Amino acid sequence: MLNDTFKLINGVDIPCVGFGTWQVTGETAEIAVAEAIRSGYTHIDTAAAYENEEFVGAGIKRSGIRRSDVFITTKLWNNVRGYDETIAACEESLKKLGTDYLDLYLIHWPNPLKFRSCWKEKNAETWRAFEELYKSGKVRAIGVSNFCERHLDALLETAEVVPSVNQIRLCPGDVDEETVAYCKNKGILIEAYSPLGSGKAFGSEKIKTLADKYGKSISQICLKWCLQNGFLPLVRSTSEEHIIENADIFDFELEAADISALSEMTGECGIHSNPDEKMF
């Protein structure tokens, strides 16, 4: 069920499917979030860079759900690094979301262009602020996004708190085995964004064949693949029909051979980019 959970390394329970809000803004975001919550989603993912935190907060309020019954994630954007700056950015996100605490706060990218010459030092300062936010109760869990092994190794040189989550691009055919293995070894939960390969999964005949086999949709197959691999998928839609459909993934199991086949279709749904080469 959507309210099933993974347990983070610090003991916090996180709902096993997240509702993503990238590229959804304004009243559309508010309505989509409210509809998702009404459909059973209790895990909502946003970011400062999405420029929709206030609408996500309004959607949560519009749904009528109790704050304690919803899990809210947001992320620190690339134009902010450093201790004081990070504390201020978190306070701004809290204000926009209309809440006095976050369930999960992530560093969005490891090596922003603005800080490329000093990313290790700036991430260390920023993580120190994350740890203070965590210890003070402003944030229930802290983590990262788009970090590879080299970025995590650098962070852990000075970190007192191991990241609870690493949110990365993961979908059938794009598994990033090195990062996944590293995170599993450290007890860091992998969250999968773009689990449908930014829509490329819908053009895959291999996935369509499996969808026909199980009597499910392509998106349902991809999301189930994530869960059975131990990844927490983040799925986005503004369609009520698809919001409901994407929640209907708990009445079937993929066979082991089919899970392997999906993992091995390398590149069919695209491949994650090198975060050190991102131009933002």
Backbone torsions as a table, in degrees:
resi	resn	phi	psi	omega
1	MET	NA	160.1	-178.9
2	LEU	-61.6	-25.3	179.2
3	ASN	-91.4	5.6	167.4
4	ASP	-63.5	156.7	-173.2
5	THR	-134.1	156.3	160.3
6	PHE	-96.6	151.0	175.1
7	LYS	-103.1	122.0	179.4
8	LEU	-73.2	165.8	-175.5
9	ILE	-60.8	-24.0	179.1
10	ASN	-94.1	6.3	176.9
11	GLY	94.3	-6.3	179.2
12	VAL	-74.5	136.8	176.0
13	ASP	-87.8	132.9	179.7
14	ILE	-123.4	125.9	-179.5
15	PRO	-54.6	141.8	-164.6
16	CYS	-75.0	-12.8	175.1
17	VAL	-131.3	132.2	178.6
18	GLY	-106.3	147.9	175.6
19	PHE	-97.3	113.8	-177.8
20	GLY	-87.2	155.4	-176.1
21	THR	-132.3	16.3	178.0
22	TRP	-60.3	135.1	178.7
23	GLN	65.7	19.0	175.8
24	VAL	-119.8	118.0	-174.4
25	THR	-132.0	175.3	175.3
26	GLY	61.3	-153.0	-178.3
27	GLU	-63.8	-26.2	177.7
28	THR	-60.1	-42.0	178.1
29	ALA	-65.9	-43.5	-179.9
30	GLU	-58.7	-47.5	-178.1
31	ILE	-66.5	-42.5	-178.3
32	ALA	-63.3	-43.0	179.7
33	VAL	-64.6	-44.1	178.9
34	ALA	-62.0	-41.5	179.9
35	GLU	-67.6	-39.9	178.8
36	ALA	-60.6	-44.3	179.9
37	ILE	-65.0	-41.0	177.2
38	ARG	-63.6	-26.0	-179.9
39	SER	-88.1	0.8	174.2
40	GLY	112.3	-7.8	177.5
41	TYR	-71.7	134.0	176.9
42	THR	-123.6	10.6	-178.5
43	HIS	-125.1	112.6	-176.0
44	ILE	-116.8	129.4	-176.1
45	ASP	-116.3	127.9	175.8
46	THR	-140.6	-169.6	-179.9
47	ALA	-164.1	153.1	176.6
48	ALA	-57.7	-37.6	-177.5
49	ALA	-68.1	-20.2	-179.8
50	TYR	-75.2	-15.4	179.1
51	GLU	55.4	39.8	-179.5
52	ASN	-137.5	11.5	-174.6
53	GLU	-57.7	-39.3	-179.3
54	GLU	-66.8	-33.7	179.2
55	PHE	-75.9	-35.4	174.5
56	VAL	-62.9	-44.6	177.6
57	GLY	-60.9	-39.9	178.7
58	ALA	-66.4	-36.3	178.3
59	GLY	-66.5	-38.7	177.1
60	ILE	-63.9	-44.8	178.6
61	LYS	-63.5	-41.9	-178.8
62	ARG	-61.7	-32.0	-178.0
63	SER	-68.6	-25.5	-178.1
64	GLY	85.2	2.5	-179.3
65	ILE	-70.5	147.3	174.8
66	ARG	-70.0	143.6	-180.0
67	ARG	-56.1	-38.3	-177.0
68	SER	-68.9	-13.2	-177.5
69	ASP	-101.0	5.0	178.9
70	VAL	-125.5	142.1	-179.0
71	PHE	-105.8	116.5	-174.9
72	ILE	-111.5	126.7	174.9
73	THR	-115.4	136.5	165.7
74	THR	-138.9	175.3	-169.5
75	LYS	-137.0	147.2	176.6
76	LEU	-82.4	128.2	-175.8
77	TRP	-85.0	171.2	-169.5
78	ASN	-72.8	-15.7	179.2
79	ASN	-84.2	0.7	-178.6
80	VAL	-123.0	125.5	170.5
81	ARG	-148.7	158.0	-179.6
82	GLY	106.1	158.9	-173.0
83	TYR	-64.9	-61.5	-176.0
84	ASP	-62.8	-40.9	-178.7
85	GLU	-62.8	-37.8	-179.8
86	THR	-69.5	-42.2	176.8
87	ILE	-58.3	-44.4	-179.6
88	ALA	-65.4	-39.6	-179.7
89	ALA	-65.9	-38.4	177.6
90	CYS	-64.3	-43.4	178.7
91	GLU	-61.0	-37.6	178.4
92	GLU	-65.9	-41.5	177.7
93	SER	-64.0	-41.8	177.9
94	LEU	-59.6	-43.3	-179.5
95	LYS	-62.5	-45.4	-178.8
96	LYS	-65.8	-38.2	-179.1
97	LEU	-77.1	-15.8	179.4
98	GLY	72.3	37.4	179.6
99	THR	-137.3	160.9	179.5
100	ASP	-103.5	4.4	173.3
101	TYR	-155.9	158.1	174.1
102	LEU	-109.5	149.6	173.9
103	ASP	-83.8	-31.7	179.8
104	LEU	-151.4	132.6	178.6
105	TYR	-125.8	129.1	-175.3
106	LEU	-121.3	145.5	163.9
107	ILE	-78.6	121.7	-167.4
108	HIS	-69.6	-43.9	179.3
109	TRP	-138.0	148.9	-174.2
110	PRO	-81.5	-27.6	-168.2
111	ASN	-139.5	68.5	-177.6
112	PRO	-63.9	149.3	-180.0
113	LEU	-55.5	-40.2	-177.7
114	LYS	-60.7	-29.5	-175.9
115	PHE	-119.6	24.7	-172.0
116	ARG	-61.3	-31.0	-178.0
117	SER	-80.2	-11.1	-175.8
118	CYS	-144.5	32.7	-172.1
119	TRP	-62.2	-36.5	-178.9
120	LYS	-62.5	-48.9	-178.3
121	GLU	-65.3	-42.1	-178.7
122	LYS	-68.0	-37.5	176.2
123	ASN	-65.6	-36.9	178.9
124	ALA	-63.8	-43.7	177.6
125	GLU	-62.9	-43.2	-178.5
126	THR	-65.1	-42.1	-179.9
127	TRP	-65.8	-32.4	176.3
128	ARG	-61.8	-38.5	175.7
129	ALA	-67.4	-41.2	176.4
130	PHE	-57.7	-43.8	-179.8
131	GLU	-64.1	-36.6	177.7
132	GLU	-67.7	-41.9	177.4
133	LEU	-61.6	-38.0	178.4
134	TYR	-67.6	-48.0	-177.5
135	LYS	-66.5	-29.7	-178.8
136	SER	-81.7	-12.1	-179.6
137	GLY	91.5	1.0	176.6
138	LYS	-68.2	-26.9	-178.3
139	VAL	-134.2	132.3	-177.1
140	ARG	-83.0	-25.5	178.0
141	ALA	-154.0	150.5	-178.4
142	ILE	-127.5	149.3	-178.2
143	GLY	-162.2	-163.6	-174.7
144	VAL	-137.4	172.4	177.6
145	SER	-143.4	138.8	178.4
146	ASN	66.1	20.5	178.4
147	PHE	-86.6	135.4	172.0
148	CYS	-98.3	178.2	-177.9
149	GLU	-55.4	-43.4	-177.5
150	ARG	-63.3	-35.2	179.8
151	HIS	-73.7	-38.9	178.6
152	LEU	-68.7	-41.3	177.1
153	ASP	-57.3	-44.7	180.0
154	ALA	-63.6	-42.7	-179.7
155	LEU	-63.2	-40.8	-175.5
156	LEU	-74.4	-8.1	175.7
157	GLU	-63.3	-31.5	-177.5
158	THR	-122.7	-10.3	-175.8
159	ALA	-67.8	141.3	170.5
160	GLU	-93.9	-28.0	-178.4
161	VAL	-115.1	123.8	177.1
162	VAL	-71.9	135.8	177.2
163	PRO	-54.7	138.2	178.2
164	SER	-80.1	-26.9	-171.1
165	VAL	-141.1	145.6	164.1
166	ASN	-127.3	116.2	-178.7
167	GLN	-97.2	116.4	-175.8
168	ILE	-135.6	166.0	175.9
169	ARG	-72.7	121.2	178.6
170	LEU	-145.3	133.1	176.3
171	CYS	-161.7	169.9	176.6
172	PRO	-51.5	127.4	-179.4
173	GLY	86.9	-3.5	176.6
174	ASP	-137.1	84.5	-169.5
175	VAL	-101.0	-22.4	-178.3
176	ASP	48.8	61.0	-170.6
177	GLU	-57.9	-35.7	-178.5
178	GLU	-63.6	-47.5	-179.8
179	THR	-67.6	-41.3	179.5
180	VAL	-60.7	-47.0	-178.6
181	ALA	-63.4	-41.2	179.2
182	TYR	-61.4	-47.9	-177.6
183	CYS	-65.5	-42.1	178.1
184	LYS	-60.7	-38.9	178.7
185	ASN	-64.4	-32.0	-179.0
186	LYS	-91.1	-4.3	-177.3
187	GLY	79.5	20.2	-179.2
188	ILE	-92.2	121.9	179.9
189	LEU	-70.7	135.1	175.2
190	ILE	-91.6	124.0	169.2
191	GLU	-102.2	136.0	-176.3
192	ALA	-104.2	108.1	170.5
193	TYR	-93.6	159.8	-172.7
194	SER	52.5	48.5	-179.0
195	PRO	-66.5	-12.7	175.9
196	LEU	-102.0	15.9	179.2
197	GLY	62.0	39.5	-176.7
198	SER	52.1	37.0	177.0
199	GLY	93.8	-11.2	-177.6
200	LYS	-67.1	-23.0	178.8
201	ALA	-59.4	-29.0	-176.9
202	PHE	-70.5	-14.4	177.6
203	GLY	-98.8	5.2	-176.9
204	SER	-90.7	119.1	177.3
205	GLU	-68.6	-31.7	179.9
206	LYS	-64.3	-44.1	-180.0
207	ILE	-71.0	-37.0	178.2
208	LYS	-61.2	-39.5	178.8
209	THR	-61.8	-41.6	178.5
210	LEU	-69.1	-37.7	177.7
211	ALA	-59.8	-43.2	177.9
212	ASP	-64.3	-40.0	-179.0
213	LYS	-60.2	-42.5	-175.7
214	TYR	-94.3	-4.4	-177.4
215	GLY	67.1	34.5	-179.0
216	LYS	-126.4	171.2	178.3
217	SER	-84.6	165.2	177.2
218	ILE	-59.1	-42.9	-179.5
219	SER	-64.8	-38.8	179.0
220	GLN	-64.1	-38.3	177.3
221	ILE	-63.4	-45.2	-178.9
222	CYS	-64.6	-41.4	-179.2
223	LEU	-68.3	-38.7	178.1
224	LYS	-67.1	-37.7	175.2
225	TRP	-57.2	-43.2	177.4
226	CYS	-59.5	-53.0	-175.6
227	LEU	-61.5	-41.1	-178.0
228	GLN	-72.9	-16.1	172.8
229	ASN	-89.7	-1.9	-178.7
230	GLY	84.3	15.3	176.7
231	PHE	-97.1	146.3	176.2
232	LEU	-95.5	109.8	-177.3
233	PRO	-80.6	145.1	173.4
234	LEU	-113.6	117.0	-174.6
235	VAL	-120.4	141.4	-175.2
236	ARG	-124.5	140.0	172.2
237	SER	-162.9	151.5	172.6
238	THR	-110.2	1.7	179.6
239	SER	-93.7	126.5	178.4
240	GLU	-57.2	-41.4	-179.4
241	GLU	-60.0	-45.4	-177.2
242	HIS	-75.8	-32.6	175.2
243	ILE	-58.3	-45.8	179.5
244	ILE	-68.4	-44.1	-179.9
245	GLU	-58.7	-43.0	-177.3
246	ASN	-68.3	-16.6	176.3
247	ALA	-86.8	-12.5	-173.6
248	ASP	-94.4	67.5	-174.5
249	ILE	-129.7	18.3	-173.1
250	PHE	-112.4	10.8	-178.8
251	ASP	-112.8	16.4	177.2
252	PHE	-152.9	162.1	177.3
253	GLU	-130.9	138.1	174.3
254	LEU	-78.2	139.9	174.7
255	GLU	-68.7	151.6	-176.6
256	ALA	-56.2	-40.2	-179.4
257	ALA	-64.5	-34.9	179.7
258	ASP	-73.8	-35.9	175.1
259	ILE	-60.6	-45.2	179.5
260	SER	-63.8	-42.4	-179.3
261	ALA	-62.2	-40.1	178.0
262	LEU	-66.0	-41.1	-179.8
263	SER	-64.6	-33.5	-171.5
264	GLU	-90.1	-0.5	179.7
265	MET	-82.8	58.5	-169.6
266	THR	-53.8	126.0	173.6
267	GLY	83.5	-8.4	-175.8
268	GLU	-65.8	-28.7	177.1
269	CYS	-112.4	24.3	-179.1
270	GLY	89.8	170.1	-178.7
271	ILE	-132.0	142.2	178.2
272	HIS	-60.3	150.5	-180.0
273	SER	-93.3	165.0	177.3
274	ASN	-77.3	116.9	-177.4
275	PRO	-64.6	-20.0	178.6
276	ASP	-77.6	-7.6	-179.7
277	GLU	-109.9	0.8	178.1
278	LYS	-66.4	137.5	-175.5
279	MET	-96.4	43.0	173.8
280	PHE	-153.6	NA	NA
